Amino acid sequence: MRFPRLLAIVTLTSLTAVSACSKKNSPNGSDSTVGKHAIPAAQEGKFNVAFVHVGPVGDGGWTYAQDQGRKYLLQQIPEVHTAHVESVAEGAESEQVIRALARKGFNLVVATSFGFMDSTETVAKEFPNTKFIHISGFKKNDTNFGNAFGAMEQMKYLAGMIAGARAAQDGVPRLGYIAPYPIPEVVRLGNALMLGAKQTCPQCTMEIRWMNSWFDPGKEQEAAESMFNAGVQVVLTGADTTGPIVVAGQKKKWAVGYDSNNACDADKAHCLTTPYWNWGVFYVDAVKQMRAGSWKPSSWYGEADSGLLGLIGFEDGATPAPGVPESVIPVVREKLAAMKAGTFTRFDVFAGPIKDNRGKEVLPEGKRLTQEDLEGLPGCKVCMNWLAEGILGQLSPK
């Protein structure tokens, strides 16, 4: 899920849509604008897909990974034309951008931030012949509006195992988590990190820093530096930039990135791993179904066996980063294989007994959380509004 926060450092070019189409290719005339955003044109004779992003495609994180998915879609299906609009604010602006793309004649509009959910729902009702997919939300209809996300908690669990092993080997059992917002997704992934870390470092604790932002390079680096200065050995980020990895290198400590498969490029010597997204596999499948007329809106949630999720250094044929302790490598590989085989699911990540960070049992032995619990959806009984044992902090960022 992504909520926007526009930054002064984002350049004017990163706030505009990117499209190579000429005006003559637009079925609805020349390109138009919505506020500061140029609205790209659809292309005649193609299946047109538009992506609406909360950040710039060069963020090195969430939006970068989404754009890699767009490029993969183009490579796999030549009959597709794509365009994107980046750094779109939630609320009225996102609704206007999504509506403008539908008016331009795009066959599919993909809204890639949780904060775009209500806007997408509104526009989907107005354009019944256009398909809409919302990433990370939970709303849909029975005709033209679906949603999708994935079990990133699986990869975060493995990343926690790696971070815990590193901290234990160094004799400094202190981890840190850069947390964007106190919402179920962020809480769920942070809890998965802690549960994984406890497997390899039972004595580990994990401090938490709330950002109130998904994309704020300055804040992310400051948070990482603050935790390292306080004695944390490994920082794990849930935000969108590679700044914490850079700081880890400067401090000669360790970091775990997030979102994109190039995150560790920021400092390969001090980046242990990065859980990342392969959105292209989902987009290709969805577009193939749409072109064949078989697509139906759903709440799609991919696990490790779907190909949606990755873990740097543990892909087939890959070599783990030099900072990953040798002892944990076979353990992580075994667990990842079980995930891909479907024998260790997201519900196994959150299998009881589980206590919160106040010592209260939230899930007894033999029980597992439901999907409603994981996402904090209506009907949840063990809603994701608690922090796992070992996490130092509270849900309120204040």
C-alpha positions as CSV (number, residue, x, y, z in Angstrom):
1,M,0.0,0.0,0.0
2,R,1.3,3.4,-0.8
3,F,0.2,6.8,0.5
4,P,1.7,9.9,-1.2
5,R,3.9,12.6,0.2
6,L,5.3,14.9,-2.5
7,L,8.9,16.1,-1.8
8,A,10.7,19.2,-2.9
9,I,13.5,17.1,-4.2
10,V,11.3,15.5,-6.8
11,T,12.0,17.2,-10.1
12,L,9.4,18.6,-12.4
13,T,10.1,15.9,-15.0
14,S,9.4,13.2,-12.4
15,L,6.0,14.8,-11.8
16,T,4.9,14.4,-15.4
17,A,3.6,11.4,-17.4
18,V,5.8,9.5,-19.7
19,S,4.5,8.6,-23.1
20,A,6.0,8.1,-26.5
21,C,2.7,8.3,-28.4
22,S,2.1,11.1,-30.8
23,K,-1.1,13.1,-30.6
24,K,-2.4,11.5,-33.8
25,N,-2.5,8.1,-32.1
26,S,-4.9,9.3,-29.4
27,P,-8.5,8.2,-30.1
28,N,-9.7,11.2,-28.2
29,G,-7.5,13.9,-29.7
30,S,-4.3,15.5,-28.3
31,D,-2.8,14.9,-24.9
32,S,-4.4,16.8,-22.0
33,T,-3.3,17.8,-18.6
34,V,-4.7,17.4,-15.0
35,G,-3.0,20.0,-12.9
36,K,0.7,19.4,-13.3
37,H,0.3,16.0,-14.9
38,A,0.3,15.4,-18.6
39,I,-2.2,12.7,-19.5
40,P,-0.8,10.4,-22.2
41,A,-2.7,9.2,-25.2
42,A,-3.8,5.7,-25.9
43,Q,-2.6,4.1,-29.2
44,E,-4.9,2.8,-31.8
45,G,-4.7,-0.9,-32.6
46,K,-3.1,-1.8,-29.3
47,F,-4.4,-3.0,-25.9
48,N,-3.7,0.1,-23.9
49,V,-2.6,-0.1,-20.2
50,A,-2.1,3.0,-18.0
51,F,-0.4,3.0,-14.6
52,V,-1.0,5.6,-12.0
53,H,1.9,5.9,-9.4
54,V,2.2,7.6,-6.0
55,G,5.9,8.2,-6.5
56,P,8.6,8.7,-9.2
57,V,9.6,5.6,-11.2
58,G,13.2,6.3,-10.2
59,D,12.6,5.9,-6.4
60,G,14.5,2.7,-6.3
61,G,11.7,1.0,-4.4
62,W,7.9,0.5,-4.8
63,T,7.2,2.6,-7.9
64,Y,10.5,1.4,-9.6
65,A,9.3,-2.2,-9.1
66,Q,5.9,-1.4,-10.5
67,D,7.6,0.2,-13.6
68,Q,9.7,-2.9,-14.0
69,G,6.4,-4.8,-14.2
70,R,5.2,-2.5,-16.9
71,K,8.3,-3.0,-18.9
72,Y,8.1,-6.8,-18.5
73,L,4.5,-6.6,-19.8
74,L,5.7,-4.8,-22.9
75,Q,8.4,-7.4,-23.5
76,Q,6.0,-10.3,-23.2
77,I,3.0,-9.0,-25.2
78,P,4.0,-6.8,-28.1
79,E,0.4,-5.9,-28.9
80,V,0.3,-3.9,-25.7
81,H,0.9,-0.2,-25.4
82,T,1.6,1.2,-21.9
83,A,1.9,4.7,-20.3
84,H,2.2,5.9,-16.8
85,V,1.6,9.0,-14.6
86,E,3.9,9.4,-11.6
87,S,3.8,11.2,-8.3
88,V,0.0,11.5,-8.2
89,A,-1.5,12.7,-4.9
90,E,-4.4,10.7,-3.4
91,G,-7.9,12.1,-3.2
92,A,-9.2,14.5,-5.8
93,E,-6.0,14.5,-7.9
94,S,-5.9,10.7,-8.3
95,E,-9.6,10.6,-9.2
96,Q,-9.1,13.2,-11.9
97,V,-6.0,11.4,-13.4
98,I,-7.7,8.0,-13.4
99,R,-10.8,9.5,-15.0
100,A,-8.7,11.3,-17.6
101,L,-7.0,8.1,-18.6
102,A,-10.3,6.3,-18.9
103,R,-11.6,9.0,-21.2
104,K,-8.5,8.7,-23.3
105,G,-9.5,5.2,-24.2
106,F,-7.1,3.1,-22.1
107,N,-8.4,-0.5,-21.9
108,L,-6.9,-1.0,-18.4
109,V,-6.0,1.5,-15.7
110,V,-3.8,0.2,-12.9
111,A,-3.8,2.3,-9.7
112,T,-0.7,1.3,-7.7
113,S,-1.3,2.8,-4.3
114,F,-3.7,2.0,-1.4
115,G,-4.6,5.7,-1.3
116,F,-6.1,5.4,-4.8
117,M,-8.7,2.8,-3.9
118,D,-11.8,5.0,-3.5
119,S,-10.9,7.1,-6.5
120,T,-10.6,3.9,-8.6
121,E,-13.9,2.6,-7.4
122,T,-15.6,5.9,-8.3
123,V,-14.2,6.0,-11.8
124,A,-14.9,2.3,-12.5
125,K,-18.6,3.0,-12.0
126,E,-18.5,5.7,-14.6
127,F,-16.6,3.7,-17.2
128,P,-18.1,0.2,-17.3
129,N,-16.2,-0.7,-20.5
130,T,-12.8,0.0,-19.0
131,K,-11.0,-2.4,-16.8
132,F,-9.5,-1.3,-13.5
133,I,-7.0,-3.0,-11.1
134,H,-6.1,-1.5,-7.8
135,I,-2.9,-2.7,-6.1
136,S,-3.0,-3.4,-2.4
137,G,-6.6,-2.4,-1.6
138,F,-9.6,-4.6,-0.9
139,K,-12.5,-3.0,-2.9
140,K,-13.8,-4.5,-6.2
141,N,-17.0,-5.1,-8.1
142,D,-18.3,-7.9,-10.2
143,T,-17.7,-6.4,-13.6
144,N,-14.7,-4.2,-14.3
145,F,-12.8,-3.5,-11.0
146,G,-10.5,-5.9,-9.2
147,N,-7.6,-5.7,-6.7
148,A,-4.3,-7.5,-6.2
149,F,-1.5,-7.8,-3.7
150,G,0.9,-10.5,-2.4
151,A,2.2,-12.4,0.6
152,M,5.3,-10.3,1.1
153,E,5.1,-11.4,4.7
154,Q,6.7,-14.6,3.5
155,M,9.8,-12.8,2.2
156,K,9.9,-10.5,5.2
157,Y,9.9,-13.6,7.5
158,L,13.0,-14.9,5.6
159,A,14.6,-11.5,5.7
160,G,14.0,-11.5,9.5
161,M,15.8,-14.8,9.8
162,I,18.8,-13.4,7.9
163,A,18.9,-10.2,9.9
164,G,18.6,-12.1,13.2
165,A,21.4,-14.5,12.3
166,R,23.7,-11.6,11.4
167,A,22.9,-9.8,14.7
168,A,23.4,-13.0,16.7
169,Q,26.7,-13.7,15.0
170,D,27.9,-10.1,15.7
171,G,26.9,-10.4,19.3
172,V,24.6,-7.4,19.0
173,P,21.0,-8.6,19.1
174,R,19.4,-5.3,18.1
175,L,17.4,-4.7,14.9
176,G,15.6,-1.6,13.7
177,Y,12.5,-1.3,11.5
178,I,11.8,1.8,9.4
179,A,8.0,1.8,9.3
180,P,6.0,4.2,7.0
181,Y,2.5,4.1,8.5
182,P,0.7,2.3,11.3
183,I,-1.6,0.5,8.9
184,P,-2.2,-3.3,8.7
185,E,0.2,-3.9,5.8
186,V,3.2,-2.2,7.5
187,V,2.3,-3.8,10.9
188,R,1.9,-7.2,9.3
189,L,5.3,-7.0,7.5
190,G,7.1,-5.7,10.6
191,N,5.6,-8.6,12.7
192,A,6.8,-11.1,10.1
193,L,10.3,-9.6,10.3
194,M,10.3,-10.1,14.1
195,L,8.8,-13.6,14.0
196,G,11.5,-14.6,11.5
197,A,14.3,-13.0,13.5
198,K,13.2,-14.9,16.6
199,Q,13.9,-18.2,14.7
200,T,17.6,-17.4,14.4
201,C,18.1,-14.9,17.3
202,P,15.7,-15.6,20.2
203,Q,17.2,-12.7,22.2
204,C,16.8,-10.1,19.4
205,T,14.7,-7.0,19.8
206,M,13.6,-4.7,17.0
207,E,13.2,-0.9,17.5
208,I,10.6,0.9,15.3
209,R,10.7,4.3,13.7
210,W,7.5,5.7,12.1
211,M,8.0,7.9,9.0
212,N,4.4,8.9,8.2
213,S,5.6,8.7,4.6
214,W,6.4,6.1,2.0
215,F,8.9,8.1,0.1
216,D,11.1,10.5,2.0
217,P,14.8,9.9,1.4
218,G,15.9,12.4,4.1
219,K,13.7,11.0,6.8
220,E,14.6,7.4,6.0
221,Q,18.3,8.1,6.2
222,E,17.9,10.1,9.4
223,A,16.0,7.2,10.9
224,A,18.6,4.7,9.9
225,E,21.4,6.9,11.3
226,S,19.6,7.4,14.5
227,M,19.1,3.7,15.1
228,F,22.6,2.8,14.2
229,N,23.9,5.5,16.5
230,A,21.8,4.1,19.3
231,G,23.4,0.6,18.9
232,V,21.2,-1.2,16.4
233,Q,23.2,-3.7,14.3
234,V,20.8,-4.3,11.4
235,V,18.2,-1.9,9.9
236,L,15.3,-3.3,7.9
237,T,13.3,-0.8,5.9
238,G,9.6,-0.8,4.9
239,A,9.9,2.4,2.9
240,D,10.7,3.2,-0.7
241,T,14.4,4.3,-1.0
242,T,17.8,2.7,-0.6
243,G,19.0,5.5,1.8
244,P,19.1,3.1,4.9
245,I,21.4,0.8,2.9
246,V,23.8,3.7,2.1
247,V,23.8,4.7,5.8
248,A,24.6,1.1,6.8
249,G,27.6,1.2,4.6
250,Q,28.8,4.4,6.1
251,K,28.4,3.0,9.6
252,K,29.9,-0.3,8.7
253,K,26.8,-2.1,9.8
254,W,24.0,-4.0,8.0
255,A,20.7,-3.3,6.2
256,V,17.9,-5.1,4.5
257,G,16.2,-3.3,1.7
258,Y,12.7,-3.5,0.2
259,D,10.6,-3.5,-2.9
260,S,13.0,-3.7,-5.9
261,N,15.5,-6.2,-7.1
262,N,18.2,-3.6,-7.5
263,A,18.0,-2.2,-3.9
264,C,21.3,-3.9,-2.8
265,D,23.2,-2.1,-5.6
266,A,23.3,0.9,-3.2
267,D,25.9,-1.0,-1.1
268,K,26.4,-4.7,-1.9
269,A,28.9,-5.1,0.9
270,H,26.5,-4.1,3.7
271,C,23.1,-5.1,2.2
272,L,22.2,-8.5,3.5
273,T,19.2,-9.0,1.2
274,T,16.0,-7.4,-0.2
275,P,12.5,-8.8,-0.4
276,Y,11.1,-7.5,-3.7
277,W,8.2,-7.6,-6.1
278,N,8.0,-9.2,-9.6
279,W,4.8,-7.4,-10.7
280,G,5.2,-8.3,-14.3
281,V,4.0,-11.9,-13.8
282,F,0.7,-10.7,-12.5
283,Y,0.2,-8.0,-15.2
284,V,1.0,-10.4,-18.1
285,D,-1.5,-12.9,-16.8
286,A,-4.2,-10.3,-16.2
287,V,-3.8,-8.7,-19.7
288,K,-3.8,-12.1,-21.4
289,Q,-7.1,-12.9,-19.7
290,M,-8.6,-9.5,-20.6
291,R,-7.6,-9.8,-24.3
292,A,-9.1,-13.3,-24.3
293,G,-12.3,-12.1,-22.7
294,S,-12.0,-14.4,-19.7
295,W,-10.9,-11.9,-17.0
296,K,-13.1,-11.5,-14.0
297,P,-12.5,-9.1,-11.1
298,S,-11.1,-10.7,-8.0
299,S,-9.0,-10.1,-4.9
300,W,-5.8,-11.7,-6.1
301,Y,-3.2,-12.4,-3.5
302,G,0.0,-14.1,-4.7
303,E,2.3,-16.2,-2.6
304,A,5.9,-17.3,-3.2
305,D,4.8,-20.0,-5.6
306,S,3.2,-17.4,-7.9
307,G,6.5,-15.8,-9.0
308,L,5.3,-12.4,-7.6
309,L,7.9,-12.4,-4.8
310,G,11.6,-12.5,-4.6
311,L,14.5,-12.4,-2.2
312,I,17.9,-11.1,-3.4
313,G,20.6,-13.7,-3.2
314,F,18.2,-16.6,-2.9
315,E,16.9,-16.8,-6.4
316,D,17.7,-19.9,-8.4
317,G,21.4,-19.9,-9.1
318,A,22.1,-16.8,-7.0
319,T,24.7,-16.3,-4.4
320,P,23.8,-14.8,-1.0
321,A,25.5,-11.5,-0.1
322,P,28.8,-11.8,1.7
323,G,27.3,-10.5,4.9
324,V,24.8,-13.3,5.2
325,P,26.0,-15.8,7.9
326,E,26.8,-19.2,6.3
327,S,24.8,-21.0,9.0
328,V,21.5,-19.4,8.0
329,I,21.8,-19.9,4.2
330,P,20.6,-23.6,4.1
331,V,17.9,-22.8,6.6
332,V,16.5,-19.9,4.5
333,R,16.8,-22.0,1.3
334,E,14.9,-24.8,2.9
335,K,12.1,-22.5,4.1
336,L,11.9,-20.7,0.8
337,A,11.6,-24.1,-1.0
338,A,8.7,-25.0,1.3
339,M,7.0,-21.7,0.5
340,K,7.3,-22.3,-3.2
341,A,6.0,-25.8,-2.8
342,G,3.0,-24.4,-0.9
343,T,3.8,-26.3,2.3
344,F,4.7,-23.1,4.3
345,T,2.1,-20.4,3.6
346,R,1.5,-16.9,4.8
347,F,-0.8,-18.5,7.5
348,D,2.1,-20.6,8.7
349,V,4.2,-17.4,9.2
350,F,1.5,-16.3,11.6
351,A,0.9,-19.6,13.4
352,G,0.4,-19.7,17.2
353,P,1.5,-19.3,19.8
354,I,2.1,-15.6,19.3
355,K,2.4,-12.9,21.9
356,D,2.4,-9.2,21.4
357,N,5.1,-6.9,22.7
358,R,3.2,-6.4,25.9
359,G,3.3,-10.1,26.7
360,K,-0.4,-10.8,25.9
361,E,-1.1,-13.9,23.9
362,V,-2.8,-12.8,20.7
363,L,-2.9,-16.3,19.1
364,P,-2.8,-19.6,21.0
365,E,-0.9,-22.7,19.8
366,G,-2.5,-24.6,17.0
367,K,-4.3,-21.5,15.6
368,R,-3.6,-19.4,12.5
369,L,-4.6,-16.0,11.4
370,T,-7.1,-15.6,8.6
371,Q,-6.8,-13.4,5.6
372,E,-9.1,-10.9,7.2
373,D,-6.8,-10.8,10.2
374,L,-3.7,-10.3,8.1
375,E,-5.2,-7.4,6.2
376,G,-7.3,-5.9,9.0
377,L,-10.4,-6.4,6.9
378,P,-14.0,-6.2,8.2
379,G,-14.7,-9.5,10.1
380,C,-11.2,-9.9,11.4
381,K,-10.9,-11.4,14.9
382,V,-7.2,-11.0,15.5
383,C,-6.9,-7.8,13.5
384,M,-3.4,-6.6,12.6
385,N,-3.4,-3.9,15.3
386,W,-0.7,-5.4,17.5
387,L,3.1,-5.6,17.5
388,A,4.9,-8.9,17.9
389,E,6.9,-9.8,21.0
390,G,10.4,-8.3,20.7
391,I,9.3,-5.1,18.9
392,L,10.2,-2.0,20.9
393,G,7.7,0.7,20.3
394,Q,4.0,1.3,19.8
395,L,1.5,1.6,16.9
396,S,1.1,5.3,17.3
397,P,3.9,7.2,15.5
398,K,3.5,10.1,17.9
